[in-house]
Amino acid sequence: MRPSQGEERALSAEVNALADVYALMIFHRAATLSLDDLAPSARELIEAWRRAREGNVA
C-alpha cells in the first residue's frame, strides 16, 4: 500500500478500497462481511494479504 500523497493527503486507491469495506461494516454494525459482497478491488487486496500472511507463517 502506498501512503497518502499531495497537499490534499488523498488516500491511495488501495487504502480507499479498504476504507469502503470498513465503512460498510460500521454502517451495518457487522463484525464480518462475505468476500462475495465486496468490490473486486477490495477482495483482491484481502486475498493478496492472505497469501502474504500464509507465506510468513512459521
Number of C-alpha atoms within 10 A of each C-alpha: 8 9 10 13 10 7 6 7 9 12 15 13 14 15 17 14 18 18 14 14 18 16 11 14 14 11 9 11 9 10 8 9 13 7 13 8 10 16 13 12 13 21 18 14 16 14 12 12 12 12 11 11 10 10 9 8 6 4
